[in-house]
């Protein structure tokens, strides 16, 4: 098969005034890859966020809703009762991987590592 006919797995992006080629990642979906710059560690299967495109239209058009604590509780009850779908919330979770020296201790306690 001719190498020119094979699809490219790389994506050309504009960073500042420079064009850069970034390999597409199976971990980060393409619709999100246009919003961020990331670095993938293939050995550890981790992705590190390097930069967020703050000039992207999705980022600039985002306006967070500011509600008073009492009003927020009242609104959540009324929205649920009206049958309107609730907007999904963004949840940030920190995940820590235990070191090799700690794994036997956690195993003895019955904690899954």
C-alpha positions in Angstrom: 0.0 0.0 0.0 1.3 3.4 -0.9 2.2 5.6 2.1 0.6 8.7 0.4 -2.8 6.9 0.4 -2.8 6.0 4.1 -4.7 8.4 6.4 -2.6 10.6 8.6 -3.1 10.2 12.4 -1.6 13.6 13.0 -3.4 16.9 13.3 -2.0 20.3 12.3 -2.8 23.0 14.8 -2.1 26.7 15.1 -0.4 27.7 18.3 0.2 31.5 18.5 1.8 32.3 15.2 3.3 28.8 14.8 1.9 25.7 13.1 2.5 22.5 15.0 1.7 18.9 14.3 0.1 17.0 17.1 -0.5 13.3 16.9 -4.2 12.5 17.5 -4.7 10.7 20.8 -7.2 7.9 21.3 -7.7 9.2 24.9 -8.8 12.8 24.0 -11.7 13.1 21.6 -11.2 15.3 18.6 -13.9 17.8 19.6 -12.0 18.5 22.9 -8.5 18.4 21.3 -9.2 21.7 19.5 -9.8 23.4 22.9 -6.7 22.2 24.7 -3.0 21.3 24.2 -1.9 18.2 26.0 1.0 15.8 26.3 0.6 12.1 26.5 2.9 9.7 28.4 2.6 6.5 26.4 4.3 4.4 29.1 2.1 5.5 32.0 -1.0 6.0 29.8 -1.5 9.5 31.3 -2.4 12.7 29.6 -1.1 16.0 31.0 -3.0 19.3 30.2 -0.5 21.9 28.9 -2.7 24.8 27.7 -6.4 25.8 27.3 -7.4 27.8 24.2 -9.0 30.7 25.9 -9.8 32.4 22.5 -12.0 29.5 21.4 -15.7 30.4 20.9 -16.9 27.8 23.4 -14.7 29.2 26.1 -15.4 32.9 25.5 -19.2 32.3 25.3 -19.4 30.4 28.6 -21.1 32.4 31.3 -21.4 30.7 34.7 -24.6 31.0 36.5 -24.3 32.7 39.9 -27.1 31.8 42.3 -27.5 32.6 46.0 -27.2 29.5 48.2 -30.9 29.6 49.3 -32.1 30.3 45.8 -30.0 27.4 44.4 -31.8 24.9 46.7 -35.2 26.3 45.7 -34.4 26.3 42.0 -33.2 22.7 42.0 -36.5 21.5 43.5 -38.6 23.6 41.0 -36.5 22.5 38.0 -36.8 18.8 38.9 -40.6 19.2 39.4 -41.1 20.9 36.0 -39.6 17.9 34.2 -36.9 19.9 32.4 -33.6 18.1 32.0 -31.0 19.3 34.4 -27.7 20.6 33.0 -24.8 18.2 33.6 -22.2 19.5 36.1 -18.5 19.3 35.7 -16.9 17.1 38.3 -13.1 17.3 38.9 -11.6 14.2 40.5 -8.1 13.8 41.6 -6.7 10.3 41.2 -3.6 9.3 43.0 -1.6 6.1 42.2 0.0 4.4 45.2 3.7 3.6 45.1 5.0 0.1 45.0 6.2 0.3 48.6 2.7 1.2 49.8 0.8 -1.5 47.9 1.5 -4.4 50.4 0.1 -2.2 53.2 -3.0 -1.3 51.3 -3.4 -4.9 50.2 -3.3 -6.0 53.9 -6.1 -3.5 54.7 -8.2 -4.9 51.8 -8.0 -1.7 49.7 -7.9 -2.3 46.0 -4.8 -0.7 44.4 
